[in-house]
Amino acid sequence: MPGRAARRSEDDQQARALWGAAFDAIPKSAFAIAAWYLADCASDEGVGQGGEVRRFREELDALRGSGILSEGATHKAMHALERLQLQIERDER
C-alpha cells in the first residue's frame, strides 16, 4: 500500500494525465471555482439553489470508487465539505 506522499503524487499524476501542462499552469483556485460552479450546474436543484455540496460529494465518491481519486484525498475533501456545509447553514440563519 503506498504511503500518503506517494498517493498524493499519484493523484497529481492522474490530474496531469487528464490536464497535461495546464494542470500546473492553471491556478488551483480557478479549478476550485470551476468545480464549484460545475457541481452547482450538475445538481438537480438548479443553479444557486444549494445543491453544490451534495453534488460535489457525489462526484468525489464516484471518483474514489473508480480508483481515480485516493481515499486520503477524498476523505480530506469530504471533511472540508462538511465544514463548509456547517458554515453555509450558520450563514443562512
N, C-alpha and C positions, 0 to 999 in steps of 0.2 A: 504494500500500500504506500503510495507516495506521501512524502511529508507535506506540510502546509505550504512551504515556499515552492516546492516542486509543483504542487497542484495549481497554485496561483499562476505560475509560469505556464502551465498547460492551459489555463483559462485565457491568459494573454495570447498564447499561440493560436488558440481557437479563434479569438477575436481577430487576430491578424490574418488568419486564413480567410476569414469572411470579408474583411475590410481592406486588406493589403496595407499599403503605406498610409492610407487615410486614417487607420486606427491610431497611429502615433501623431498624425498631423491635426486631427480634429480634437479640440478641447473636450475633456470628459464632461464638462458642464453642458456642452452642446449635445452630447449623447444623452445625458440625463434629461434635459429638457425635451428633446425629441421623443425619448422613450415615454415620458410622462404624457405628452400630448397624443402619442400614438395609442397608449393604453386607454386614454380618455375616449378617443375616437372608436376604439375597438370594443369598448364596453357597450353593453346593450342598454345602458341607462341614458345615453345621449351625451353629447359634449357639454361639459360644465355641470353635470348632474351628480358628480361624486363617485363615479364608477372606476376611477383611475387606480386606486389602491387595490381593489378587488381584482381587477383585470391584470394588473402588474403581478400580483401574487400568482394568479393562474398561469401566467406565462413563465414565471420563474419555476413553478412546479413542473411544467411541461419540459422546460429546458433541462432541469435536473433529472427528471425521469428518463429522458432520452440520452443522458450522459453528456450533453453538450456543456452544461454548467456544473461545476463541482458542488458537492454537498456543503462544503465550507462557505463558498461564495453565496450559495442560495440561502443558507442559514443567516449569514451576516446581512444580506439584503432583506430577508423576511423580518428580522429583528428591527432593522431600521424602518421598515414599512409599518410595523406595529407601533413604534414610537411616533411616526408621522401621523398615523390614524388617530392616536390619542390626542395629538396636538390639534388636528383638524376638528375633532369633536369638542375640545376645550374652546377653540376659537369660535365655534358655531353657537356656543351658549350665550 
